Structures are given as C-alpha cells and as structure tokens.
Amino acid sequence: MKTRRVRKTVLSLLMLSGLAIMVFSCKKDEDDGVITSDEMAEAVSQSFSSSGGGLVVQTNTALSVVSAANGERKAGKLSDQCDIPYSKTLTSANSDTATYYTWSYGITWSWVLACTEGVPTQYEFKAAGRALYDFPRMSSDDSVSNKIVVTGLSDDSTFYKASQTYIRTGTQQSKIGKMHKFTSTVTVTSTNMYINKSTLRIVSGTATVNIKGESSSGKSFALSGTLTFSGNDAASLVLNDTKYTVSWIKE
C-alpha cells in the first residue's frame, strides 16, 4: 500500500509538472497585442486601392473632371467656369464572393476652378465620405477626406500635377499574422504627383505616409514612411526600413 501511494504521489507531481510546463508554454505564445509593421503596411496599401474609395480612385475622379473641362477649354469655354462652385456624390458597391473582394463607398465632392484675371490656374477639390472594404488580407470601415489641387492646365504642360492630403480614419480587422483588430488614421501627403493627360494614370511622384492608432488591447502605434510612384499602377512603400509594393490593380 505504501509503494502504491508513493507511485500515486510521484505520478501526481509529474502530471502537475507537465501542466505547469504547458501553462508556461501557452503564456509564452500569447499575443502581446502589438500591431505589426506588416499589418500597418497592409492598412496603408489598401488606402490606395481603387476599390473601396482609396486615394487612386479619388485622384482619378478629380482628374476626370479636369480632363473633361480641359476639352471645353479648347472650345473656349473653360474661363466661363472660373470661381463657380460645383459638387457631386460618387458611390460604388461590389460583392465578389468568388475572389472575396467586397466594398462600398459614398464620397461627396466639391470643387472650384481658380483663375487669375480670367485665366484658369488650378482646380481645388475637397472630398469627404465613408468607405468600407472586405478584402482577403484585411477588412475596414473608414471615414475619408481629401484635398487636391491640380495644376498644369495649359497646353504646353505635358502632365497634370496634383498636390493632395488624403486622410483615412477607421477600424481595421487584419486577416494576416495574428489577425489583430485596431483603429488607425492613415495620412498621405504629396506635392509632386504627375498624371498623364491622356491616360489619367499617375506616372511619377512621391508621398509621405503616416499611420497611427491603437490595437483593441490598448497598445498604441505610430509609423512614418515614404512612397514612390513607379508609373505602372503601382508604387513602392518604405515603412520601418522594409520595402513593400503597393498596387491598385486587383489581381
């Protein structure tokens, strides 16, 4: 009987020891709630997406207005628009269950053509609204705003030049890594974005990118980087010394 009790005691101690090791291992693998650079880069990248009301679709919308008006200028009508305010609301929605791309947005635009002594000099745009997306790597529900100034209106200019400040604030659910949920504000500022007048595609330029926010566990984060447009519907993003490719063409 004594031997059996000793064996039972030893077995119990071994089981408790194993449990302690298991508990320790679990604690070691627990998520610390820190948002990773890859998750931040994904949130920044999707801020450019043509789907979901990103910066690129907003830039294209503004340039489409400019291009149409520039056609009228050749007919001698553009100066008639000087200092007259315009506005419109742009909406879009899509649900592609096959590729897991779902989005919707509603953005209200206002703009005016600024002129000097009756000569058109630049377009000034403001945009604000709500944009949602659910993509394979991340989902988000955001408010968006943008201020865009477009110059290069004359015939002797090969490209339109855009300066803009794009801000996107909302809640993201990551689908990569440890799948964190977080709130963030992404700010993209560019003063030298060049757009082809024929294709209305961004051909070159740079932008500064800032993202800040907080994870659902209360961990704050902030990161800054630079973005270089490469002219092929893509750009390179350097964030935290890591280079990412940002593309606004859905694969």
ZAROGU-435309 format. One record per residue (C-alpha): residue number from 1; residue in three letters; x, y negated, z. Coordinates in Angstrom, 2 decimals, padded with zeros to 5 digits, m for minus. Each point is the difference from the previous one (the first is absolute). Last residue first. Layout:
BEGIN
+-----+-----+---------+---------+---------+
!   n ! res !       u !       v !       w !
+-----+-----+---------+---------+---------+
! NUM ! ALA !       X !       Y !       Z !
...
+-----+-----+---------+---------+---------+
This chain:
BEGIN
+-----+-----+---------+---------+---------+
!   n ! res !       u !       v !       w !
+-----+-----+---------+---------+---------+
! 251 ! GLU ! m005.19 ! m040.56 ! m059.19 !
! 250 ! LYS ! m001.64 ! m003.30 !  000.93 !
! 249 ! ILE !  001.89 ! m002.95 ! m001.49 !
! 248 ! TRP !  000.79 ! m002.59 !  002.67 !
! 247 ! SER !  003.49 !  001.29 !  000.75 !
! 246 ! VAL !  002.20 ! m000.79 !  002.97 !
! 245 ! THR !  003.31 !  001.87 !  000.13 !
! 244 ! TYR !  001.66 !  000.13 !  003.41 !
! 243 ! LYS !  003.52 ! m000.94 !  001.10 !
! 242 ! THR !  001.01 !  000.42 !  003.64 !
! 241 ! ASP !  002.01 ! m002.65 !  001.85 !
! 240 ! ASN ! m002.97 ! m000.69 !  002.32 !
! 239 ! LEU ! m002.17 ! m000.81 ! m003.00 !
! 238 ! VAL !  001.33 ! m000.43 ! m003.52 !
! 237 ! LEU ! m002.85 !  000.11 ! m002.50 !
! 236 ! SER !  000.58 !  000.65 ! m003.68 !
! 235 ! ALA ! m002.71 ! m001.05 ! m002.42 !
! 234 ! ALA ! m002.34 !  001.63 ! m002.48 !
! 233 ! ASP ! m002.27 ! m000.72 ! m002.94 !
! 232 ! ASN !  003.06 !  000.21 ! m002.24 !
! 231 ! GLY !  001.46 ! m003.49 !  000.51 !
! 230 ! SER !  002.37 !  000.79 !  002.86 !
! 229 ! PHE ! m001.49 ! m002.22 !  002.68 !
! 228 ! THR !  002.33 ! m000.34 !  002.98 !
! 227 ! LEU ! m001.34 !  000.25 !  003.57 !
! 226 ! THR !  001.78 ! m001.08 !  003.14 !
! 225 ! GLY ! m000.44 !  001.10 !  003.59 !
! 224 ! SER ! m001.30 ! m000.84 !  003.44 !
! 223 ! LEU ! m001.14 !  002.23 !  002.86 !
! 222 ! ALA ! m002.15 ! m000.36 !  003.08 !
! 221 ! PHE ! m001.37 !  002.56 !  002.46 !
! 220 ! SER ! m002.17 !  000.15 !  003.11 !
! 219 ! LYS ! m000.69 !  003.21 !  001.92 !
! 218 ! GLY ! m003.50 ! m000.08 !  001.52 !
! 217 ! SER ! m000.99 !  003.65 ! m000.46 !
! 216 ! SER ! m002.16 ! m000.86 ! m003.03 !
! 215 ! SER !  003.14 ! m001.46 ! m001.58 !
! 214 ! GLU !  000.58 ! m003.73 ! m000.20 !
! 213 ! GLY !  000.75 ! m002.48 ! m002.73 !
! 212 ! LYS !  002.60 ! m001.74 ! m002.14 !
! 211 ! ILE !  000.91 !  000.11 ! m003.67 !
! 210 ! ASN !  002.06 ! m002.56 ! m001.88 !
! 209 ! VAL !  000.92 !  000.02 ! m003.68 !
! 208 ! THR !  002.07 ! m002.56 ! m001.86 !
! 207 ! ALA ! m000.53 ! m000.08 ! m003.74 !
! 206 ! THR !  002.08 !  000.17 ! m003.15 !
! 205 ! GLY ! m000.56 ! m000.62 ! m003.69 !
! 204 ! SER ! m000.28 !  001.81 ! m003.29 !
! 203 ! VAL ! m002.35 !  001.30 ! m002.69 !
! 202 ! ILE ! m003.42 ! m000.19 !  001.66 !
! 201 ! ARG ! m002.54 !  001.02 ! m002.63 !
! 200 ! LEU ! m002.39 ! m002.44 ! m001.64 !
! 199 ! THR !  000.56 !  001.88 ! m003.30 !
! 198 ! SER !  000.30 ! m003.04 ! m002.28 !
! 197 ! LYS !  001.12 ! m002.72 !  002.41 !
! 196 ! ASN !  002.53 !  002.26 !  001.73 !
! 195 ! ILE ! m000.01 ! m000.84 !  003.71 !
! 194 ! TYR !  002.87 ! m001.38 !  002.08 !
! 193 ! MET ! m000.15 !  000.07 !  003.82 !
! 192 ! ASN !  002.34 ! m002.63 !  001.38 !
! 191 ! THR ! m001.42 ! m001.42 !  003.24 !
! 190 ! SER ! m001.03 !  003.22 !  001.73 !
! 189 ! THR ! m001.41 !  000.68 !  003.47 !
! 188 ! VAL ! m001.48 !  003.32 !  001.13 !
! 187 ! THR ! m001.54 !  000.23 !  003.46 !
! 186 ! VAL ! m001.21 !  003.33 !  001.43 !
! 185 ! THR ! m001.92 ! m000.11 !  003.26 !
! 184 ! SER ! m000.44 !  003.28 !  001.82 !
! 183 ! THR ! m002.24 !  002.17 !  002.15 !
! 182 ! PHE !  000.97 !  003.59 !  000.67 !
! 181 ! LYS ! m001.01 !  003.64 ! m000.25 !
! 180 ! HIS !  002.87 !  002.44 ! m000.14 !
! 179 ! MET !  000.10 !  003.09 ! m002.19 !
! 178 ! LYS !  003.05 !  001.68 !  001.54 !
! 177 ! GLY !  001.82 ! m000.06 ! m003.33 !
! 176 ! ILE ! m002.38 ! m000.91 ! m002.82 !
! 175 ! LYS ! m003.77 ! m000.51 ! m000.05 !
! 174 ! SER !  000.14 ! m003.43 !  001.67 !
! 173 ! GLN ! m003.19 ! m001.64 !  001.14 !
! 172 ! GLN !  000.13 ! m003.77 ! m000.47 !
! 171 ! THR ! m001.88 ! m002.86 !  001.61 !
! 170 ! GLY ! m000.09 ! m003.54 ! m001.34 !
! 169 ! THR !  001.79 ! m003.14 ! m001.16 !
! 168 ! ARG !  001.17 ! m000.73 ! m003.56 !
! 167 ! ILE !  001.67 ! m003.31 ! m000.80 !
! 166 ! TYR !  001.19 ! m001.12 ! m003.45 !
! 165 ! THR !  001.98 ! m003.21 ! m000.38 !
! 164 ! GLN !  000.55 ! m000.93 ! m003.62 !
! 163 ! SER !  002.18 ! m001.69 ! m002.56 !
! 162 ! ALA ! m000.65 !  000.92 ! m003.61 !
! 161 ! LYS !  001.95 ! m000.84 ! m003.14 !
! 160 ! TYR ! m001.61 !  000.56 ! m003.38 !
! 159 ! PHE !  002.52 !  001.06 ! m002.58 !
! 158 ! THR !  001.40 ! m001.18 ! m003.32 !
! 157 ! SER ! m000.49 ! m003.73 !  000.70 !
! 156 ! ASP !  000.07 ! m002.22 ! m003.11 !
! 155 ! ASP ! m003.75 !  000.43 ! m000.42 !
! 154 ! SER ! m000.76 ! m001.73 !  003.30 !
! 153 ! LEU ! m001.63 !  001.69 !  002.98 !
! 152 ! GLY !  003.17 !  001.02 !  001.83 !
! 151 ! THR ! m001.54 ! m000.39 !  003.45 !
! 150 ! VAL ! m002.24 !  002.20 !  002.17 !
! 149 ! VAL ! m000.59 ! m000.64 !  003.70 !
! 148 ! ILE ! m001.44 !  002.88 !  002.00 !
! 147 ! LYS ! m001.42 !  000.08 !  003.53 !
! 146 ! ASN ! m001.19 !  003.37 !  001.24 !
! 145 ! SER ! m002.21 !  001.51 !  002.64 !
! 144 ! VAL ! m000.92 !  003.55 !  000.95 !
! 143 ! SER ! m002.04 !  001.62 !  002.77 !
! 142 ! ASP !  000.77 !  003.65 !  000.41 !
! 141 ! ASP ! m001.25 !  003.57 !  000.44 !
! 140 ! SER !  002.73 !  002.55 ! m000.73 !
! 139 ! SER !  000.66 !  003.62 ! m000.96 !
! 138 ! MET !  003.43 !  001.55 ! m000.53 !
! 137 ! ARG !  001.98 !  002.65 ! m001.88 !
! 136 ! PRO ! m002.64 !  001.55 ! m002.27 !
! 135 ! PHE ! m001.94 ! m003.26 ! m000.40 !
! 134 ! ASP ! m003.03 ! m001.41 !  001.80 !
! 133 ! TYR ! m000.40 ! m003.69 ! m000.75 !
! 132 ! LEU ! m001.83 ! m003.01 !  001.36 !
! 131 ! ALA !  000.13 ! m003.69 ! m000.93 !
! 130 ! ARG ! m001.74 ! m003.02 !  001.50 !
! 129 ! GLY !  000.00 ! m003.58 ! m001.22 !
! 128 ! ALA !  002.02 ! m003.13 ! m000.69 !
! 127 ! ALA !  001.53 ! m001.64 ! m003.08 !
! 126 ! LYS !  001.41 ! m003.46 ! m000.64 !
! 125 ! PHE !  001.34 ! m001.15 ! m003.35 !
! 124 ! GLU !  001.85 ! m003.14 ! m001.15 !
! 123 ! TYR !  000.65 ! m000.34 ! m003.72 !
! 122 ! GLN !  002.85 ! m002.22 ! m001.13 !
! 121 ! THR !  001.03 ! m002.97 ! m002.13 !
! 120 ! PRO ! m002.89 ! m000.94 ! m002.28 !
! 119 ! VAL !  000.53 ! m003.50 ! m001.54 !
! 118 ! GLY ! m002.77 ! m002.50 !  000.76 !
! 117 ! GLU !  002.31 ! m002.41 !  001.81 !
! 116 ! THR !  001.34 !  002.90 !  002.05 !
! 115 ! CYS ! m002.29 !  003.00 !  000.12 !
! 114 ! ALA ! m000.93 !  002.69 !  002.53 !
! 113 ! LEU ! m002.27 !  002.76 ! m001.29 !
! 112 ! VAL ! m002.18 !  001.26 !  002.82 !
! 111 ! TRP ! m000.71 !  003.35 !  001.56 !
! 110 ! SER ! m002.32 !  001.96 !  002.26 !
! 109 ! TRP ! m000.16 !  003.77 !  000.25 !
! 108 ! THR ! m002.14 !  002.28 !  002.14 !
! 107 ! ILE !  001.21 !  003.56 !  000.51 !
! 106 ! GLY ! m002.13 !  003.12 !  000.43 !
! 105 ! TYR !  001.78 !  003.31 !  000.26 !
! 104 ! SER ! m000.52 !  003.72 ! m000.29 !
! 103 ! TRP !  002.30 !  003.00 ! m000.09 !
! 102 ! THR !  000.23 !  003.76 ! m000.29 !
! 101 ! TYR !  002.89 !  002.03 ! m001.42 !
! 100 ! TYR ! m000.09 !  003.65 !  001.05 !
!  99 ! THR !  001.05 !  001.29 ! m003.45 !
!  98 ! ALA ! m003.05 !  002.15 ! m000.70 !
!  97 ! THR ! m002.25 ! m001.92 !  002.41 !
!  96 ! ASP !  000.33 ! m003.18 ! m002.04 !
!  95 ! SER ! m002.13 ! m002.63 !  001.71 !
!  94 ! ASN !  000.14 ! m003.46 ! m001.52 !
!  93 ! ALA ! m001.10 ! m003.51 !  000.89 !
!  92 ! SER !  000.66 ! m003.48 ! m001.38 !
!  91 ! THR ! m001.08 ! m003.54 !  000.77 !
!  90 ! LEU !  001.22 ! m003.44 ! m001.14 !
!  89 ! THR ! m001.86 ! m003.07 !  001.19 !
!  88 ! LYS !  000.17 ! m003.28 ! m001.93 !
!  87 ! SER !  001.04 ! m003.61 !  000.51 !
!  86 ! TYR !  000.81 ! m003.16 ! m001.94 !
!  85 ! PRO !  001.03 ! m003.51 !  001.07 !
!  84 ! ILE !  000.45 ! m002.72 ! m002.67 !
!  83 ! ASP !  003.28 ! m001.89 !  000.46 !
!  82 ! CYS !  000.89 !  000.17 ! m003.71 !
!  81 ! GLN ! m002.34 !  002.24 ! m001.99 !
!  80 ! ASP ! m000.44 ! m002.36 ! m002.96 !
!  79 ! SER !  003.80 !  000.05 ! m000.36 !
!  78 ! LEU ! m000.32 !  003.61 ! m001.18 !
!  77 ! LYS ! m002.23 ! m000.78 ! m002.99 !
!  76 ! GLY !  002.38 ! m000.76 ! m002.89 !
!  75 ! ALA ! m000.52 !  003.24 ! m001.88 !
!  74 ! LYS !  003.45 !  001.11 !  001.11 !
!  73 ! ARG ! m001.11 ! m000.83 !  003.53 !
!  72 ! GLU ! m002.87 !  002.43 ! m000.40 !
!  71 ! GLY !  002.45 !  002.84 ! m000.41 !
!  70 ! ASN !  001.80 ! m001.25 !  003.08 !
!  69 ! ALA ! m003.30 !  000.24 !  001.88 !
!  68 ! ALA ! m000.24 !  003.70 ! m000.80 !
!  67 ! SER !  003.62 !  000.53 !  001.02 !
!  66 ! VAL ! m000.40 ! m001.93 !  003.25 !
!  65 ! VAL ! m003.12 !  001.94 !  001.01 !
!  64 ! SER !  001.70 !  003.28 ! m000.88 !
!  63 ! LEU !  003.03 ! m001.17 !  001.98 !
!  62 ! ALA ! m002.06 ! m000.37 !  003.17 !
!  61 ! THR ! m001.58 !  003.43 ! m000.39 !
!  60 ! ASN !  003.35 !  001.59 ! m000.80 !
!  59 ! THR !  001.54 ! m001.46 !  003.16 !
!  58 ! GLN ! m002.92 !  001.31 !  002.04 !
!  57 ! VAL !  000.35 !  003.43 ! m001.59 !
!  56 ! VAL !  003.69 ! m000.05 !  000.86 !
!  55 ! LEU ! m000.42 ! m001.15 !  003.60 !
!  54 ! GLY ! m002.36 !  002.82 !  000.92 !
!  53 ! GLY ! m003.77 !  000.22 ! m000.35 !
!  52 ! GLY ! m000.28 !  003.70 !  000.81 !
!  51 ! SER !  001.22 !  001.33 ! m003.32 !
!  50 ! SER !  002.61 ! m002.22 ! m001.60 !
!  49 ! SER !  002.24 !  001.00 !  002.89 !
!  48 ! PHE !  002.33 ! m002.67 !  001.32 !
!  47 ! SER ! m001.10 !  000.22 !  003.65 !
!  46 ! GLN !  000.34 !  003.77 ! m000.43 !
!  45 ! SER !  003.78 ! m000.39 !  000.00 !
!  44 ! VAL !  000.02 ! m002.02 !  003.24 !
!  43 ! ALA ! m002.09 !  002.60 !  001.85 !
!  42 ! GLU !  002.22 !  002.76 ! m001.41 !
!  41 ! ALA !  003.15 ! m001.84 !  001.06 !
!  40 ! MET ! m001.38 ! m000.32 !  003.54 !
!  39 ! GLU ! m000.69 !  003.72 !  000.08 !
!  38 ! ASP !  003.49 !  000.76 ! m001.31 !
!  37 ! SER !  001.56 ! m002.35 !  002.55 !
!  36 ! THR ! m001.67 !  001.98 !  002.76 !
!  35 ! ILE ! m002.71 ! m001.21 !  002.39 !
!  34 ! VAL !  000.95 !  000.95 !  003.57 !
!  33 ! GLY ! m002.70 !  001.98 !  001.80 !
!  32 ! ASP !  002.49 !  002.11 !  001.99 !
!  31 ! ASP ! m001.45 !  003.21 ! m001.44 !
!  30 ! GLU !  000.58 !  002.97 !  002.30 !
!  29 ! ASP !  002.74 !  002.45 ! m000.99 !
!  28 ! LYS !  001.95 ! m000.26 !  003.26 !
!  27 ! LYS ! m003.20 !  000.28 !  002.01 !
!  26 ! CYS ! m000.84 !  003.23 ! m001.78 !
!  25 ! SER !  003.47 !  001.37 !  000.65 !
!  24 ! PHE ! m000.21 ! m000.82 !  003.71 !
!  23 ! VAL ! m003.40 !  001.67 !  000.24 !
!  22 ! MET !  001.35 !  003.10 ! m001.73 !
!  21 ! ILE !  003.06 !  000.09 !  002.24 !
!  20 ! ALA ! m002.17 ! m000.37 !  003.09 !
!  19 ! LEU ! m002.28 !  002.77 ! m001.25 !
!  18 ! GLY !  003.00 !  002.28 ! m000.50 !
!  17 ! SER !  001.16 ! m000.72 !  003.53 !
!  16 ! LEU ! m003.49 !  000.66 !  001.35 !
!  15 ! MET ! m000.06 !  003.33 ! m001.83 !
!  14 ! LEU !  003.45 !  000.87 !  001.29 !
!  13 ! LEU ! m001.03 ! m000.92 !  003.54 !
!  12 ! SER ! m003.12 !  002.15 ! m000.27 !
!  11 ! LEU !  002.00 !  002.95 ! m001.32 !
!  10 ! VAL !  002.49 ! m000.36 !  002.86 !
!   9 ! THR ! m002.81 ! m000.09 !  002.53 !
!   8 ! LYS ! m001.76 !  002.98 ! m001.57 !
!   7 ! ARG !  003.27 !  001.92 ! m000.03 !
!   6 ! VAL !  000.59 ! m000.85 !  003.66 !
!   5 ! ARG ! m003.53 !  001.09 !  000.86 !
!   4 ! ARG !  000.47 !  003.28 ! m001.88 !
!   3 ! THR !  003.27 !  000.67 !  001.84 !
!   2 ! LYS ! m001.65 ! m000.54 !  003.37 !
!   1 ! MET ! m002.87 !  002.32 ! m000.82 !
+-----+-----+---------+---------+---------+
